[in-house]
Amino acid sequence: MGRQRHGRRIVPNSSKDVGDFTPHGKEDKKKDFTNSILHRKEKKKKPDIAKIFINISIGLCIFSLVWFFYAMYMRSYLAKRIVTLHPSPKIIDENGTSAAVCPERFWGSYRPQVYFGMKTRSPRPIVTGMMWLRQFGGLDINLRHNCEQGDHLPSYGWLMHDGTSFGIQEIRDVDFTLTTEFVKRAGGDHGGDWTWRITAKQQAPVISLLFYVAADGQGSLQPHIEEKNRLGSVTGSSEELGQFKLTFRKPSAGGNTIEKFASYNHLTTVSLGLDKLTEVVKNSLSGRFVYSSPSGEKRHYIAVDSYKPPSPQQPKQRGEERKESDFVVHQVTVQTPFQIEVLFESASFKERPNQLAGDVLTEELEKKKYAFDEKFEKVFGLQKKGYTPSQIKFSKAALSNMLGGLGYFNGQSAVQSKFNEYPLLYPEGPLFTAVPSRSFFPRGFLWDEGFHQLLVNKWDPDITKESIGHWLDLMNVEGWIPREQILDDEARSKVPAEFIIQRNENANPPTLFLALQKLIGSSGLETKQLDKKTKDFLKRLFPRLQTWFEWYNTTQLGPVANSYRWRGRDKDTDLFLNPKTLTSGLDDYPRASHPSQDERHVDLYCWMTLISRIMTDIAKLLGEPYEIYERTYMSLSDSSVLEELHWSEQLKAFADYGNHTQSVILQREKVYIPPGQPRHQLPTARLVRSVRKAPKLQYVNAFGYISLFPFLLQVLQPDSPKLEHILKDIHDEQKLWTPFGLRSLSKSDPLYMKRNTEHDAPYWRGPIWININYLAIRALHYYANVDGPYKETAASLYQELRTNVVQNIYTQYTETGYVWEQYNDSSGKGQGSHPFTGWSALCVLIMAEDY
């Protein structure tokens, strides 16, 4: 017999169940009792179900609260990651740039944005500099201080600069020339002494030189007046610099000691930031002073008088009011020609042999010039290659402007991620970097710096290590580095507001790996022995390089396996003929006309191939795990993968892929004019994009620099048939070839030299850029020196392109006095910002055939 379920009895219904029979009365009682129990149980079932629902509701509420607080925590956590620095030990120690650790580079011309100035590599430095103005020029006060293209100087730039201890610069104004020279001398505990010599040439003009010293939020200055109103010296102190003295010697006639007649003025005040120095001086100028020339003629001249600083305002950079800092100006007004010296002496230099002035300074300068010339020939060998003295002088100037363009900045970037409603301030930090252009881009750019350091490394590998170390020390925990470094008030004053905020989904080409490749060498890695200093440097670098590689390899992935896509394309497609891709470095180069997540970018694919190879090499040299990088490299370097993703059989070229149409134009938008409305009261009709044919997923038919990247970064195998197509297209005058270098976009392309907006002239749509031409010349040199069917073609193109590029840059320098940002593909003329002795200075390596 089966068991009972749910507590119910089986009642007997036959004689066979007589043993279980119960009398009728008792049976009824038992039934009543049983029914009562069952009734109570049924009653209990209803509240049990309610309780279950209540419990479930409570559980859901608790779960929702936990999830809410967890989500809030995660959002807060993710929001903070953008401003959380990488956890590995810093590459450059906290005091790594101090006088105690690196005295030879503590002082330097680290203010590339001014015509002439020096400062210490300190978070709150003492800065020195020079301004000048021409007297008796009418109402126009042409005060020169910050490098400005609007000053229209015939030329200015370093003729010699060794990167550490001396430099000679020539500044040509309209009717006179200033030569600025400086020499440093080691000694003491605070970076030693230095002296400036300023020589003014040409007869007749009366000019004023204004030498100044300023503190940047720390330190104090005390002026010392001599002979009634002449500022003879300034003494001061700061935490990093200790006690010091700055002496202003009287002007003399040329190289002899005969004093020139001069008028003197000075200003002792305060400033609210280094970016305000020009403004302070301008607002202090007065025309009430009288200049009495040796001939007896008296004329009113302009000089510093007095200045009352405005009330301090809340700064944008820091969370506290900007501290007023001491600022002292010494003005000397004198007729050209003349020579004047400014001496800085450190109080900790106890056993100074003599003052670094006069004949002693002249002797030191001659020694430095000789040493520079000797080292230059030893490093680059241009004399042996048969270059003329004039060409060698030009190449020395190109190198010197790169070294003289090294800057030291300290401050905070403004950054934002998708988890931040408003921009945040990045942790404060220093950056030692070269800059692209003293007049237009006097700050650090991530993709420029890799090219800069190719040249700097050839001259002084220690400077390259410091620069790379500073850049990677700015990496956050995610592996992101802000691509444009706008760290202090001086840098910020040169940047339009819309470009200040850096966003953490945006990359830049990882060109620092090119400099690392030069540091380790590119061949013989299995047997290569690194020097201990370089190996130790790479060991400190390696954890950050791992994170950096991983950041690129995850955040910039494309829509299909092994593909990559630049983030950060312009989103307002209606205003651009072709939306820009600033993050790629090739701003307005034509990409897919309609940005989408389906895009694949061939240049980024090639950068990832290159850096995976270099990461493999570095890991092997250090004995670190390398398999993940090697697997990535083997995958990306597979020609079938590259061709499947980026080779267009129709175009016979490598290309981007995306949602694209070629049928787009810019035209004036139609503006409705209400009846009776005067036309002059209406807003100006904008140029907007008109799409004539719907876009579709396809290869982007723009042939130019992007198409060359498998060749430029030497991803293509030497026997690849695709190399034949590239070499043929390079030499086609209707495509990229010109007598001055390779143009950036094919002459036959529909967007060749087309404006991108009403206000944006073509930038990477035809002009010749030297960094890409350097890569092309380097690649031709490589393919000309490895076995392959195109070896002879590559060798011929190498010689021709190298000659064209070098000759044109040199010609433009001799004609204009400048190295330029880009060169016109029709005439070869320099254009864009100038001086541009960032990557355009790579012409020195091209001349030296050092790749």
HELIX and SHEET records of a PDB file:
HELIX    1   1 SER A   15  ASP A   20  5                                   6    
HELIX    2   2 HIS A   24  ARG A   81  1                                  58    
HELIX    3   3 PRO A  103  ARG A  105  5                                   3    
HELIX    4   4 GLN A  149  ASP A  151  5                                   3    
HELIX    5   5 LEU A  274  LYS A  276  5                                   3    
HELIX    6   6 LEU A  277  SER A  284  1                                   8    
HELIX    7   7 GLY A  358  PHE A  380  1                                  23    
HELIX    8   8 PRO A  389  GLY A  404  1                                  16    
HELIX    9   9 LEU A  446  TRP A  459  1                                  14    
HELIX   10  10 PRO A  461  ASP A  473  1                                  13    
HELIX   11  11 ASP A  489  ARG A  492  1                                   4    
HELIX   12  12 ALA A  497  PHE A  499  5                                   3    
HELIX   13  13 LEU A  512  ILE A  520  1                                   9    
HELIX   14  14 LYS A  532  THR A  555  1                                  24    
HELIX   15  15 THR A  573  LEU A  575  5                                   3    
HELIX   16  16 LEU A  582  SER A  584  5                                   3    
HELIX   17  17 VAL A  602  LEU A  622  1                                  21    
HELIX   18  18 GLU A  627  LEU A  636  1                                  10    
HELIX   19  19 SER A  639  HIS A  646  1                                   8    
HELIX   20  20 ARG A  679  GLN A  681  5                                   3    
HELIX   21  21 TYR A  705  LEU A  708  5                                   4    
HELIX   22  22 PHE A  709  LEU A  712  1                                   4    
HELIX   23  23 PRO A  721  ILE A  730  1                                  10    
HELIX   24  24 ILE A  770  ALA A  784  1                                  15    
HELIX   25  25 LYS A  791  THR A  816  1                                  26    
HELIX   26  26 TRP A  839  LEU A  842  5                                   4    
HELIX   27  27 CYS A  843  ALA A  848  1                                   6    
SHEET    1   A 6 TRP A 107  GLY A 108  0                                        
SHEET    2   A 6 GLY A 117  THR A 120 -1                                        
SHEET    3   A 6 ILE A 126  ARG A 134 -1                                        
SHEET    4   A 6 VAL A 206  ALA A 215 -1                                        
SHEET    5   A 6 SER A 325  GLN A 335 -1                                        
SHEET    6   A 6 ALA A 262  SER A 271 -1                                        
SHEET    1   B 8 SER A 155  HIS A 161  0                                        
SHEET    2   B 8 PHE A 166  ARG A 172 -1                                        
SHEET    3   B 8 THR A 177  ARG A 185 -1                                        
SHEET    4   B 8 ASP A 193  LYS A 201 -1                                        
SHEET    5   B 8 PHE A 338  SER A 346 -1                                        
SHEET    6   B 8 GLY A 242  PHE A 248 -1                                        
SHEET    7   B 8 ARG A 230  SER A 238 -1                                        
SHEET    8   B 8 SER A 220  GLU A 226 -1                                        
SHEET    1   C 2 LEU A 285  SER A 292  0                                        
SHEET    2   C 2 LYS A 298  VAL A 304 -1                                        
SHEET    1   D 2 LEU A 406  GLY A 411  0                                        
SHEET    2   D 2 GLY A 429  ALA A 434 -1                                        
SHEET    1   E 3 LEU A 424  LEU A 425  0                                        
SHEET    2   E 3 ALA A 414  GLN A 416 -1                                        
SHEET    3   E 3 ILE A 501  ARG A 503  1                                        
SHEET    1   F 2 GLY A 444  PHE A 445  0                                        
SHEET    2   F 2 GLU A 484  GLN A 485 -1                                        
SHEET    1   G 2 TRP A 647  SER A 648  0                                        
SHEET    2   G 2 ALA A 653  PHE A 654 -1                                        
SHEET    1   H 2 TYR A 657  HIS A 660  0                                        
SHEET    2   H 2 LYS A 696  TYR A 699 -1                                        
SHEET    1   I 2 VAL A 664  ARG A 668  0                                        
SHEET    2   I 2 LEU A 687  VAL A 691 -1                                        
SHEET    1   J 2 GLN A 822  TYR A 823  0                                        
SHEET    2   J 2 GLY A 830  GLN A 831 -1                                        
END                                                                             
